[in-house]
Amino acid sequence: MPGFQYFVAASLDGFIATPDDNLDWLLQFDGFAGGKESYDSFLADVGCIVMGGETYAWLAEHAAGAWPYHGTPCWVFTHHELAAPNGTDITFVRGPVPEFAEDLTEAANGRNVWVVGGGVLAAQFADAGLLGELILSVIPVVLGAGKPLLPLAGPTAPLELLASRTMGRGIVELRYRFPGRS
């Protein structure tokens, strides 16, 4: 059943970016064995993308003018006035994530909604009971500080491990289902 998925990479100590949003620690692993196949397989089931304003701004700055998600509707939760590149299907919204859940599901057209990030936005989906799966690539780097993977309002019930696999360069992919989700 399609749902909301958080597909993300994090350091061994649970950070998705350094305190200043630097991803060099992650980008040094580009091209690892199994990574492209995992990403392509995941993306094939995505019908809509949702991200926070900081993630959108990072992509806009680092994608060198080429929006990476052409052909897929993208919703950006932000408090800032942002512009979308020409020819993209990007909707900017403000407000609590539950207010948009039905619209996001409809935009996904029977496929999954990818909660790209950041962690704060993904936590809002989880706290609202909307996040169905966490697909986490654990990167063998310790950052010591940074942006947390999932800064929730409180602890969850145990997540159900659906799959795990070791990929190149010591990366482990873990797939979990949130409690009460099918």
C-alpha positions in Angstrom: 0.0 0.0 0.0 1.5 3.4 -0.9 2.4 5.7 1.9 4.8 8.2 3.2 8.5 7.1 3.2 11.6 8.8 4.6 14.5 7.6 2.4 17.6 9.1 3.9 21.3 8.7 4.7 22.7 9.4 8.2 26.1 9.2 9.9 26.7 6.4 12.5 25.9 8.9 15.2 22.5 9.8 13.6 23.1 13.1 11.7 21.9 13.9 8.2 24.1 17.0 7.8 26.7 18.9 9.7 25.5 21.9 11.8 26.2 24.2 8.8 24.3 21.9 6.3 27.5 20.5 4.8 27.1 17.2 3.1 30.7 16.6 1.9 31.0 13.7 4.4 28.2 12.0 2.5 29.0 13.0 -1.0 32.5 11.4 -0.7 30.5 8.1 -0.9 28.9 8.8 -4.3 29.0 5.8 -6.6 29.2 3.1 -3.9 28.2 -0.4 -4.9 24.5 -0.9 -4.6 23.7 2.7 -4.1 22.4 3.6 -7.5 20.3 0.4 -7.7 18.7 1.1 -4.3 17.9 4.7 -5.2 16.5 3.9 -8.6 14.4 1.1 -7.2 13.0 3.3 -4.5 12.4 6.3 -6.9 10.5 4.0 -9.3 7.7 3.8 -6.7 7.6 7.5 -5.8 4.8 9.6 -7.1 5.3 12.8 -5.1 8.1 14.4 -3.2 7.9 16.6 -0.1 10.8 18.5 1.5 11.5 21.5 3.8 12.6 24.9 2.6 16.2 24.4 3.8 16.5 21.1 1.8 15.0 22.9 -1.3 17.4 25.8 -0.9 20.3 23.4 -0.6 19.2 21.5 -3.8 18.7 24.8 -5.7 22.2 25.9 -4.7 24.0 22.6 -5.4 22.1 21.2 -8.3 23.8 23.6 -10.7 20.5 24.8 -12.3 19.3 21.3 -13.0 16.3 20.3 -10.9 16.8 16.6 -10.1 13.1 15.6 -9.9 11.6 16.7 -13.2 8.3 15.0 -13.9 7.5 14.3 -10.3 5.3 16.7 -8.3 7.2 18.3 -5.4 5.8 20.1 -2.4 8.0 22.4 -0.3 7.1 23.3 3.3 8.6 26.7 3.9 8.0 30.0 5.7 10.0 31.9 3.0 9.2 33.2 -0.4 10.9 30.9 -2.9 10.8 30.5 -6.6 10.6 27.3 -8.7 12.7 26.7 -11.8 10.8 26.9 -15.0 9.2 23.7 -16.2 9.0 22.1 -12.7 5.9 21.0 -10.8 6.7 22.6 -7.4 4.1 23.8 -4.9 5.2 25.9 -1.9 3.0 25.5 1.2 2.9 26.6 4.9 1.1 24.9 7.7 0.9 21.7 9.7 1.7 18.6 7.6 -1.6 16.8 8.4 -3.5 19.5 6.5 -1.7 18.5 3.3 -1.6 14.7 3.7 -4.6 14.1 1.4 -3.3 16.5 -1.2 0.1 14.8 -1.2 -1.4 11.4 -1.4 -3.6 12.5 -4.3 -0.5 14.1 -6.1 1.3 10.8 -5.7 -1.4 9.1 -7.9 -1.3 5.7 -6.2 2.4 5.7 -5.5 4.5 6.6 -2.5 5.3 10.1 -1.1 9.0 10.6 -0.5 9.7 12.8 2.5 13.1 13.9 1.4 13.9 16.0 4.5 15.1 17.5 6.5 14.8 15.7 9.7 12.5 18.2 11.3 9.9 17.9 8.5 10.2 14.1 8.6 9.7 14.2 12.4 6.5 16.2 11.8 5.1 13.5 9.5 6.1 10.8 12.1 4.6 12.8 15.0 1.4 13.1 13.1 1.3 9.3 12.5 1.7 9.7 8.8 5.2 8.3 8.2 5.0 4.7 7.3 8.6 3.7 6.6 12.1 4.8 7.3 14.6 3.7 4.7 18.0 4.6 6.2 21.4 4.2 4.7 23.9 4.3 7.6 27.1 5.9 6.4 30.3 4.8 8.2 31.3 8.3 9.4 31.0 9.9 12.8 30.1 13.6 12.7 29.9 14.4 16.4 27.2 17.1 15.8 24.8 18.1 13.2 21.2 18.0 12.0 19.5 15.0 13.6 18.0 12.2 11.6 14.6 12.4 13.2 14.1 14.9 16.1 10.8 13.5 17.3 8.6 15.0 20.1 9.2 11.7 22.1 10.2 8.1 21.7 8.4 5.8 19.3 7.2 2.3 20.0 9.6 -0.2 18.5 9.8 0.0 14.7 9.5 -3.2 12.7 12.6 -4.2 10.7 11.5 -5.1 7.2 14.9 -5.5 5.5 18.6 -4.9 5.9 21.5 -5.2 3.5 25.1 -4.3 3.4 26.3 -2.3 0.4 29.6 -1.0 -0.8 32.1 0.9 1.3 30.6 -0.3 4.6 27.2 1.3 4.1 24.2 -0.6 5.6 20.7 0.0 4.4 17.9 -0.5 6.9 14.2 -0.5 6.1 11.8 0.0 9.0 8.0 0.3 9.3 6.6 2.6 11.9 4.2 1.1 14.5 0.6 0.9 13.5 1.4 1.4 9.8 0.7 -1.3 7.1 
